Amino acid sequence: MKKARKAQTALIKPDVEVVESVEAELYKNVRSYIAKARAKVYTVANKEMVAAYWNVGREIVEKQGGAERAKYGDGLIKGLSLKLTAEFGPGFDVANLRNMRQFFLVFGKRYTLCSELNWSHYRTLMRIENATLNEHERNLFAVKYHLNLPTVEELQLELQRERAAIEEALLLNGPETTKSVSARSSGRKRGAK
């Protein structure tokens, strides 16, 4: 009778190792689906928000009457900020709306935007202090940094290195060397010093 009960118990109780293995595989597979979906959603949402911010900037510039009428537009931006914040929550304060305006002014051709870069990347690229950079050169920076410096922190470090190289060249040789120094330093790969 004891042997029969043991046999019955063995049939009812699955092997603990088998259960743990099935649970681990289930978790791994389900986690993978969720992680992939979230990454895809983030990528699509990021691309759409960058496009939306560019369009917001374009609307602001157009309603202000162009880049030279920014003072007149301060009231427009403040009013817009109040309405957008009330409806959509944080992220539409006056400073961020000015960033969107600047985004349009700096990257005037939407088709040249790199969809893999996020808003933080573009805000960093907009702050490049070299006023001689044109839109094409900024877009080259964008593509370069997307390929070689995927995080905003890496982008900021590289921009600091380039600024230092340009400042050093200006001290030694004058303004005519700025473009050659920038061209040389833009060939750097991640981790290069």
CNS distance restraints for C-alpha pairs under 8 A (distance, minus, plus):
assign (resid   1 and name CA) (resid   5 and name CA) 6.41 0.50 0.50
assign (resid   2 and name CA) (resid   6 and name CA) 6.26 0.50 0.50
assign (resid   3 and name CA) (resid   7 and name CA) 6.22 0.50 0.50
assign (resid   4 and name CA) (resid   8 and name CA) 6.20 0.50 0.50
assign (resid   5 and name CA) (resid   9 and name CA) 6.05 0.50 0.50
assign (resid   6 and name CA) (resid  10 and name CA) 6.07 0.50 0.50
assign (resid   7 and name CA) (resid  11 and name CA) 6.36 0.50 0.50
assign (resid   8 and name CA) (resid  12 and name CA) 6.31 0.50 0.50
assign (resid   9 and name CA) (resid  13 and name CA) 5.92 0.50 0.50
assign (resid  10 and name CA) (resid  14 and name CA) 7.03 0.50 0.50
assign (resid  14 and name CA) (resid  18 and name CA) 7.29 0.50 0.50
assign (resid  14 and name CA) (resid  19 and name CA) 6.99 0.50 0.50
assign (resid  15 and name CA) (resid  19 and name CA) 6.43 0.50 0.50
assign (resid  16 and name CA) (resid  20 and name CA) 6.14 0.50 0.50
assign (resid  17 and name CA) (resid  21 and name CA) 6.04 0.50 0.50
assign (resid  18 and name CA) (resid  22 and name CA) 6.16 0.50 0.50
assign (resid  19 and name CA) (resid  23 and name CA) 6.07 0.50 0.50
assign (resid  20 and name CA) (resid  24 and name CA) 6.00 0.50 0.50
assign (resid  21 and name CA) (resid  25 and name CA) 6.16 0.50 0.50
assign (resid  22 and name CA) (resid  26 and name CA) 6.03 0.50 0.50
assign (resid  23 and name CA) (resid  27 and name CA) 6.07 0.50 0.50
assign (resid  24 and name CA) (resid  28 and name CA) 6.09 0.50 0.50
assign (resid  25 and name CA) (resid  29 and name CA) 6.14 0.50 0.50
assign (resid  26 and name CA) (resid  30 and name CA) 6.07 0.50 0.50
assign (resid  27 and name CA) (resid  31 and name CA) 5.79 0.50 0.50
assign (resid  28 and name CA) (resid  32 and name CA) 6.12 0.50 0.50
assign (resid  29 and name CA) (resid  33 and name CA) 6.44 0.50 0.50
assign (resid  30 and name CA) (resid  34 and name CA) 6.34 0.50 0.50
assign (resid  31 and name CA) (resid  35 and name CA) 6.02 0.50 0.50
assign (resid  32 and name CA) (resid  36 and name CA) 6.06 0.50 0.50
assign (resid  33 and name CA) (resid  37 and name CA) 6.13 0.50 0.50
assign (resid  34 and name CA) (resid  38 and name CA) 6.07 0.50 0.50
assign (resid  35 and name CA) (resid  39 and name CA) 6.13 0.50 0.50
assign (resid  36 and name CA) (resid  40 and name CA) 6.17 0.50 0.50
assign (resid  37 and name CA) (resid  41 and name CA) 6.08 0.50 0.50
assign (resid  38 and name CA) (resid  42 and name CA) 6.00 0.50 0.50
assign (resid  39 and name CA) (resid  43 and name CA) 6.17 0.50 0.50
assign (resid  40 and name CA) (resid  44 and name CA) 6.19 0.50 0.50
assign (resid  41 and name CA) (resid  45 and name CA) 5.86 0.50 0.50
assign (resid  42 and name CA) (resid  46 and name CA) 5.81 0.50 0.50
assign (resid  43 and name CA) (resid  47 and name CA) 6.16 0.50 0.50
assign (resid  43 and name CA) (resid 116 and name CA) 7.48 0.50 0.50
assign (resid  44 and name CA) (resid  48 and name CA) 6.20 0.50 0.50
assign (resid  45 and name CA) (resid  49 and name CA) 6.01 0.50 0.50
assign (resid  46 and name CA) (resid  50 and name CA) 6.10 0.50 0.50
assign (resid  46 and name CA) (resid 118 and name CA) 6.07 0.50 0.50
assign (resid  46 and name CA) (resid 119 and name CA) 7.61 0.50 0.50
assign (resid  47 and name CA) (resid  51 and name CA) 6.30 0.50 0.50
assign (resid  47 and name CA) (resid 115 and name CA) 5.44 0.50 0.50
assign (resid  47 and name CA) (resid 116 and name CA) 7.16 0.50 0.50
assign (resid  47 and name CA) (resid 117 and name CA) 7.96 0.50 0.50
assign (resid  47 and name CA) (resid 118 and name CA) 7.25 0.50 0.50
assign (resid  48 and name CA) (resid  52 and name CA) 6.04 0.50 0.50
assign (resid  49 and name CA) (resid  53 and name CA) 6.03 0.50 0.50
assign (resid  49 and name CA) (resid 119 and name CA) 7.92 0.50 0.50
assign (resid  50 and name CA) (resid  54 and name CA) 6.25 0.50 0.50
assign (resid  50 and name CA) (resid 118 and name CA) 6.76 0.50 0.50
assign (resid  50 and name CA) (resid 119 and name CA) 5.90 0.50 0.50
assign (resid  51 and name CA) (resid  55 and name CA) 6.24 0.50 0.50
assign (resid  51 and name CA) (resid 110 and name CA) 7.62 0.50 0.50
assign (resid  52 and name CA) (resid  56 and name CA) 6.07 0.50 0.50
assign (resid  53 and name CA) (resid  57 and name CA) 6.13 0.50 0.50
assign (resid  53 and name CA) (resid 100 and name CA) 5.43 0.50 0.50
assign (resid  53 and name CA) (resid 103 and name CA) 7.76 0.50 0.50
assign (resid  54 and name CA) (resid  58 and name CA) 6.21 0.50 0.50
assign (resid  54 and name CA) (resid 100 and name CA) 6.15 0.50 0.50
assign (resid  54 and name CA) (resid 101 and name CA) 7.58 0.50 0.50
assign (resid  54 and name CA) (resid 103 and name CA) 6.20 0.50 0.50
assign (resid  54 and name CA) (resid 104 and name CA) 5.31 0.50 0.50
assign (resid  54 and name CA) (resid 110 and name CA) 7.27 0.50 0.50
assign (resid  55 and name CA) (resid  59 and name CA) 6.15 0.50 0.50
assign (resid  55 and name CA) (resid 104 and name CA) 7.50 0.50 0.50
assign (resid  56 and name CA) (resid  60 and name CA) 6.23 0.50 0.50
assign (resid  56 and name CA) (resid  97 and name CA) 7.81 0.50 0.50
assign (resid  56 and name CA) (resid 100 and name CA) 6.40 0.50 0.50
assign (resid  56 and name CA) (resid 101 and name CA) 7.11 0.50 0.50
assign (resid  57 and name CA) (resid  61 and name CA) 6.20 0.50 0.50
assign (resid  57 and name CA) (resid  97 and name CA) 7.27 0.50 0.50
assign (resid  57 and name CA) (resid  98 and name CA) 7.75 0.50 0.50
assign (resid  57 and name CA) (resid  99 and name CA) 7.88 0.50 0.50
assign (resid  57 and name CA) (resid 100 and name CA) 4.53 0.50 0.50
assign (resid  57 and name CA) (resid 101 and name CA) 3.69 0.50 0.50
assign (resid  57 and name CA) (resid 102 and name CA) 6.87 0.50 0.50
assign (resid  57 and name CA) (resid 103 and name CA) 6.49 0.50 0.50
assign (resid  57 and name CA) (resid 104 and name CA) 5.08 0.50 0.50
assign (resid  57 and name CA) (resid 105 and name CA) 7.75 0.50 0.50
assign (resid  58 and name CA) (resid  62 and name CA) 6.08 0.50 0.50
assign (resid  58 and name CA) (resid 101 and name CA) 6.59 0.50 0.50
assign (resid  58 and name CA) (resid 104 and name CA) 5.59 0.50 0.50
assign (resid  58 and name CA) (resid 105 and name CA) 7.88 0.50 0.50
assign (resid  59 and name CA) (resid  63 and name CA) 6.03 0.50 0.50
assign (resid  60 and name CA) (resid  64 and name CA) 6.00 0.50 0.50
assign (resid  60 and name CA) (resid  73 and name CA) 7.78 0.50 0.50
assign (resid  60 and name CA) (resid  77 and name CA) 7.49 0.50 0.50
assign (resid  60 and name CA) (resid 101 and name CA) 6.25 0.50 0.50
assign (resid  61 and name CA) (resid  65 and name CA) 6.27 0.50 0.50
assign (resid  61 and name CA) (resid  66 and name CA) 5.03 0.50 0.50
assign (resid  61 and name CA) (resid  67 and name CA) 6.20 0.50 0.50
assign (resid  61 and name CA) (resid  70 and name CA) 7.97 0.50 0.50
assign (resid  61 and name CA) (resid 101 and name CA) 6.38 0.50 0.50
assign (resid  62 and name CA) (resid  66 and name CA) 5.62 0.50 0.50
assign (resid  63 and name CA) (resid  73 and name CA) 7.76 0.50 0.50
assign (resid  64 and name CA) (resid  69 and name CA) 5.88 0.50 0.50
assign (resid  64 and name CA) (resid  70 and name CA) 6.40 0.50 0.50
assign (resid  64 and name CA) (resid  72 and name CA) 6.66 0.50 0.50
assign (resid  64 and name CA) (resid  73 and name CA) 5.00 0.50 0.50
assign (resid  64 and name CA) (resid  76 and name CA) 7.74 0.50 0.50
assign (resid  65 and name CA) (resid  69 and name CA) 5.94 0.50 0.50
assign (resid  66 and name CA) (resid  70 and name CA) 7.53 0.50 0.50
assign (resid  67 and name CA) (resid 105 and name CA) 7.57 0.50 0.50
assign (resid  69 and name CA) (resid  73 and name CA) 6.65 0.50 0.50
assign (resid  70 and name CA) (resid  74 and name CA) 6.52 0.50 0.50
assign (resid  72 and name CA) (resid  76 and name CA) 7.69 0.50 0.50
assign (resid  73 and name CA) (resid  77 and name CA) 6.13 0.50 0.50
assign (resid  74 and name CA) (resid  78 and name CA) 6.20 0.50 0.50
assign (resid  75 and name CA) (resid  79 and name CA) 6.17 0.50 0.50
assign (resid  76 and name CA) (resid  80 and name CA) 6.05 0.50 0.50
assign (resid  77 and name CA) (resid  81 and name CA) 5.94 0.50 0.50
assign (resid  77 and name CA) (resid  94 and name CA) 6.25 0.50 0.50
assign (resid  77 and name CA) (resid  97 and name CA) 6.85 0.50 0.50
assign (resid  77 and name CA) (resid  98 and name CA) 7.64 0.50 0.50
assign (resid  78 and name CA) (resid  82 and name CA) 6.37 0.50 0.50
assign (resid  78 and name CA) (resid  94 and name CA) 5.90 0.50 0.50
assign (resid  79 and name CA) (resid  83 and name CA) 6.46 0.50 0.50
assign (resid  80 and name CA) (resid  84 and name CA) 6.03 0.50 0.50
assign (resid  81 and name CA) (resid  85 and name CA) 5.86 0.50 0.50
assign (resid  81 and name CA) (resid  92 and name CA) 5.54 0.50 0.50
assign (resid  81 and name CA) (resid  93 and name CA) 5.27 0.50 0.50
assign (resid  81 and name CA) (resid  94 and name CA) 5.71 0.50 0.50
assign (resid  81 and name CA) (resid  97 and name CA) 7.21 0.50 0.50
assign (resid  82 and name CA) (resid  86 and name CA) 6.15 0.50 0.50
assign (resid  82 and name CA) (resid  93 and name CA) 7.58 0.50 0.50
assign (resid  83 and name CA) (resid  87 and name CA) 6.34 0.50 0.50
assign (resid  84 and name CA) (resid  88 and name CA) 5.63 0.50 0.50
assign (resid  84 and name CA) (resid  89 and name CA) 7.13 0.50 0.50
assign (resid  84 and name CA) (resid  92 and name CA) 6.18 0.50 0.50
assign (resid  85 and name CA) (resid  89 and name CA) 4.47 0.50 0.50
assign (resid  85 and name CA) (resid  90 and name CA) 5.62 0.50 0.50
assign (resid  85 and name CA) (resid  91 and name CA) 7.23 0.50 0.50
assign (resid  85 and name CA) (resid  92 and name CA) 5.59 0.50 0.50
assign (resid  85 and name CA) (resid  93 and name CA) 6.92 0.50 0.50
assign (resid  91 and name CA) (resid  96 and name CA) 6.64 0.50 0.50
assign (resid  92 and name CA) (resid  96 and name CA) 5.74 0.50 0.50
assign (resid  92 and name CA) (resid  97 and name CA) 5.97 0.50 0.50
assign (resid  93 and name CA) (resid  97 and name CA) 6.27 0.50 0.50
assign (resid  94 and name CA) (resid  98 and name CA) 6.16 0.50 0.50
assign (resid  95 and name CA) (resid  99 and name CA) 6.29 0.50 0.50
assign (resid  96 and name CA) (resid 100 and name CA) 6.30 0.50 0.50
assign (resid  97 and name CA) (resid 101 and name CA) 6.23 0.50 0.50
assign (resid  98 and name CA) (resid 102 and name CA) 6.10 0.50 0.50
assign (resid  99 and name CA) (resid 103 and name CA) 5.97 0.50 0.50
assign (resid  99 and name CA) (resid 123 and name CA) 7.23 0.50 0.50
assign (resid 100 and name CA) (resid 104 and name CA) 6.43 0.50 0.50
assign (resid 101 and name CA) (resid 105 and name CA) 6.43 0.50 0.50
assign (resid 102 and name CA) (resid 106 and name CA) 5.98 0.50 0.50
assign (resid 102 and name CA) (resid 126 and name CA) 7.54 0.50 0.50
assign (resid 103 and name CA) (resid 107 and name CA) 5.82 0.50 0.50
assign (resid 103 and name CA) (resid 108 and name CA) 7.78 0.50 0.50
assign (resid 103 and name CA) (resid 122 and name CA) 7.55 0.50 0.50
assign (resid 103 and name CA) (resid 123 and name CA) 7.49 0.50 0.50
assign (resid 103 and name CA) (resid 126 and name CA) 6.79 0.50 0.50
assign (resid 104 and name CA) (resid 108 and name CA) 5.09 0.50 0.50
assign (resid 104 and name CA) (resid 109 and name CA) 7.99 0.50 0.50
assign (resid 106 and name CA) (resid 126 and name CA) 6.64 0.50 0.50
assign (resid 106 and name CA) (resid 135 and name CA) 6.35 0.50 0.50
assign (resid 107 and name CA) (resid 112 and name CA) 7.72 0.50 0.50
assign (resid 107 and name CA) (resid 113 and name CA) 7.43 0.50 0.50
assign (resid 107 and name CA) (resid 135 and name CA) 5.91 0.50 0.50
assign (resid 107 and name CA) (resid 138 and name CA) 7.85 0.50 0.50
assign (resid 107 and name CA) (resid 139 and name CA) 7.79 0.50 0.50
assign (resid 108 and name CA) (resid 135 and name CA) 7.41 0.50 0.50
assign (resid 109 and name CA) (resid 113 and name CA) 7.54 0.50 0.50
assign (resid 112 and name CA) (resid 139 and name CA) 6.82 0.50 0.50
assign (resid 113 and name CA) (resid 139 and name CA) 7.17 0.50 0.50
assign (resid 114 and name CA) (resid 139 and name CA) 7.91 0.50 0.50
assign (resid 114 and name CA) (resid 142 and name CA) 6.77 0.50 0.50
assign (resid 114 and name CA) (resid 143 and name CA) 6.61 0.50 0.50
assign (resid 114 and name CA) (resid 146 and name CA) 7.94 0.50 0.50
assign (resid 116 and name CA) (resid 146 and name CA) 6.86 0.50 0.50
assign (resid 117 and name CA) (resid 121 and name CA) 5.85 0.50 0.50
assign (resid 117 and name CA) (resid 122 and name CA) 7.00 0.50 0.50
assign (resid 117 and name CA) (resid 142 and name CA) 7.56 0.50 0.50
assign (resid 117 and name CA) (resid 146 and name CA) 6.33 0.50 0.50
assign (resid 118 and name CA) (resid 122 and name CA) 6.55 0.50 0.50
assign (resid 119 and name CA) (resid 123 and name CA) 6.10 0.50 0.50
assign (resid 120 and name CA) (resid 124 and name CA) 6.20 0.50 0.50
assign (resid 120 and name CA) (resid 152 and name CA) 6.62 0.50 0.50
assign (resid 121 and name CA) (resid 125 and name CA) 6.22 0.50 0.50
assign (resid 121 and name CA) (resid 151 and name CA) 7.87 0.50 0.50
assign (resid 121 and name CA) (resid 152 and name CA) 5.68 0.50 0.50
assign (resid 121 and name CA) (resid 155 and name CA) 7.54 0.50 0.50
assign (resid 122 and name CA) (resid 126 and name CA) 6.01 0.50 0.50
assign (resid 122 and name CA) (resid 142 and name CA) 7.79 0.50 0.50
assign (resid 123 and name CA) (resid 127 and name CA) 6.60 0.50 0.50
assign (resid 124 and name CA) (resid 128 and name CA) 7.16 0.50 0.50
assign (resid 124 and name CA) (resid 152 and name CA) 7.55 0.50 0.50
assign (resid 124 and name CA) (resid 155 and name CA) 7.75 0.50 0.50
assign (resid 124 and name CA) (resid 156 and name CA) 7.04 0.50 0.50
assign (resid 125 and name CA) (resid 138 and name CA) 7.23 0.50 0.50
assign (resid 125 and name CA) (resid 141 and name CA) 7.68 0.50 0.50
assign (resid 125 and name CA) (resid 142 and name CA) 7.30 0.50 0.50
assign (resid 128 and name CA) (resid 159 and name CA) 7.60 0.50 0.50
assign (resid 133 and name CA) (resid 137 and name CA) 5.76 0.50 0.50
assign (resid 133 and name CA) (resid 138 and name CA) 6.48 0.50 0.50
assign (resid 134 and name CA) (resid 138 and name CA) 6.34 0.50 0.50
assign (resid 135 and name CA) (resid 139 and name CA) 6.17 0.50 0.50
assign (resid 136 and name CA) (resid 140 and name CA) 6.30 0.50 0.50
assign (resid 137 and name CA) (resid 141 and name CA) 6.35 0.50 0.50
assign (resid 138 and name CA) (resid 142 and name CA) 6.24 0.50 0.50
assign (resid 139 and name CA) (resid 143 and name CA) 6.25 0.50 0.50
assign (resid 140 and name CA) (resid 144 and name CA) 6.04 0.50 0.50
assign (resid 141 and name CA) (resid 145 and name CA) 5.97 0.50 0.50
assign (resid 141 and name CA) (resid 186 and name CA) 7.72 0.50 0.50
assign (resid 142 and name CA) (resid 146 and name CA) 6.08 0.50 0.50
assign (resid 143 and name CA) (resid 147 and name CA) 6.27 0.50 0.50
assign (resid 144 and name CA) (resid 148 and name CA) 6.09 0.50 0.50
assign (resid 144 and name CA) (resid 149 and name CA) 7.70 0.50 0.50
assign (resid 144 and name CA) (resid 186 and name CA) 7.58 0.50 0.50
assign (resid 145 and name CA) (resid 149 and name CA) 4.71 0.50 0.50
assign (resid 145 and name CA) (resid 150 and name CA) 6.56 0.50 0.50
assign (resid 145 and name CA) (resid 155 and name CA) 6.52 0.50 0.50
assign (resid 146 and name CA) (resid 150 and name CA) 5.47 0.50 0.50
assign (resid 148 and name CA) (resid 189 and name CA) 5.96 0.50 0.50
assign (resid 148 and name CA) (resid 190 and name CA) 5.62 0.50 0.50
assign (resid 149 and name CA) (resid 154 and name CA) 5.51 0.50 0.50
assign (resid 149 and name CA) (resid 155 and name CA) 5.71 0.50 0.50
assign (resid 149 and name CA) (resid 190 and name CA) 6.22 0.50 0.50
assign (resid 150 and name CA) (resid 154 and name CA) 7.09 0.50 0.50
assign (resid 150 and name CA) (resid 155 and name CA) 7.48 0.50 0.50
assign (resid 151 and name CA) (resid 155 and name CA) 6.36 0.50 0.50
assign (resid 152 and name CA) (resid 156 and name CA) 6.12 0.50 0.50
assign (resid 153 and name CA) (resid 157 and name CA) 6.27 0.50 0.50
assign (resid 154 and name CA) (resid 158 and name CA) 6.18 0.50 0.50
assign (resid 155 and name CA) (resid 159 and name CA) 6.17 0.50 0.50
assign (resid 156 and name CA) (resid 160 and name CA) 6.21 0.50 0.50
assign (resid 157 and name CA) (resid 161 and name CA) 6.30 0.50 0.50
assign (resid 158 and name CA) (resid 162 and name CA) 6.18 0.50 0.50
assign (resid 159 and name CA) (resid 163 and name CA) 6.04 0.50 0.50
assign (resid 160 and name CA) (resid 164 and name CA) 6.16 0.50 0.50
assign (resid 161 and name CA) (resid 165 and name CA) 6.21 0.50 0.50
assign (resid 162 and name CA) (resid 166 and name CA) 6.10 0.50 0.50
assign (resid 162 and name CA) (resid 182 and name CA) 6.63 0.50 0.50
assign (resid 162 and name CA) (resid 185 and name CA) 6.28 0.50 0.50
assign (resid 162 and name CA) (resid 186 and name CA) 7.96 0.50 0.50
assign (resid 163 and name CA) (resid 167 and name CA) 6.05 0.50 0.50
assign (resid 164 and name CA) (resid 168 and name CA) 6.07 0.50 0.50
assign (resid 165 and name CA) (resid 169 and name CA) 6.16 0.50 0.50
assign (resid 165 and name CA) (resid 181 and name CA) 6.75 0.50 0.50
assign (resid 165 and name CA) (resid 182 and name CA) 7.85 0.50 0.50
assign (resid 165 and name CA) (resid 185 and name CA) 7.91 0.50 0.50
assign (resid 166 and name CA) (resid 170 and name CA) 6.11 0.50 0.50
assign (resid 166 and name CA) (resid 178 and name CA) 5.65 0.50 0.50
assign (resid 166 and name CA) (resid 181 and name CA) 6.09 0.50 0.50
assign (resid 166 and name CA) (resid 182 and name CA) 6.79 0.50 0.50
assign (resid 167 and name CA) (resid 171 and name CA) 6.24 0.50 0.50
assign (resid 168 and name CA) (resid 172 and name CA) 6.28 0.50 0.50
assign (resid 169 and name CA) (resid 173 and name CA) 5.69 0.50 0.50
assign (resid 169 and name CA) (resid 174 and name CA) 6.83 0.50 0.50
assign (resid 169 and name CA) (resid 175 and name CA) 7.92 0.50 0.50
assign (resid 169 and name CA) (resid 177 and name CA) 6.36 0.50 0.50
assign (resid 169 and name CA) (resid 178 and name CA) 6.69 0.50 0.50
assign (resid 169 and name CA) (resid 181 and name CA) 7.13 0.50 0.50
assign (resid 170 and name CA) (resid 174 and name CA) 4.35 0.50 0.50
assign (resid 170 and name CA) (resid 175 and name CA) 5.40 0.50 0.50
assign (resid 170 and name CA) (resid 176 and name CA) 8.00 0.50 0.50
assign (resid 170 and name CA) (resid 177 and name CA) 6.84 0.50 0.50
assign (resid 170 and name CA) (resid 178 and name CA) 6.73 0.50 0.50
assign (resid 173 and name CA) (resid 177 and name CA) 6.48 0.50 0.50
assign (resid 174 and name CA) (resid 178 and name CA) 7.91 0.50 0.50
assign (resid 177 and name CA) (resid 181 and name CA) 6.29 0.50 0.50
assign (resid 178 and name CA) (resid 182 and name CA) 6.19 0.50 0.50
assign (resid 179 and name CA) (resid 183 and name CA) 6.04 0.50 0.50
assign (resid 180 and name CA) (resid 184 and name CA) 6.17 0.50 0.50
assign (resid 181 and name CA) (resid 185 and name CA) 6.13 0.50 0.50
assign (resid 182 and name CA) (resid 186 and name CA) 5.99 0.50 0.50
assign (resid 183 and name CA) (resid 187 and name CA) 6.94 0.50 0.50
assign (resid 184 and name CA) (resid 188 and name CA) 7.74 0.50 0.50
assign (resid 188 and name CA) (resid 192 and name CA) 6.05 0.50 0.50
assign (resid 188 and name CA) (resid 193 and name CA) 7.97 0.50 0.50
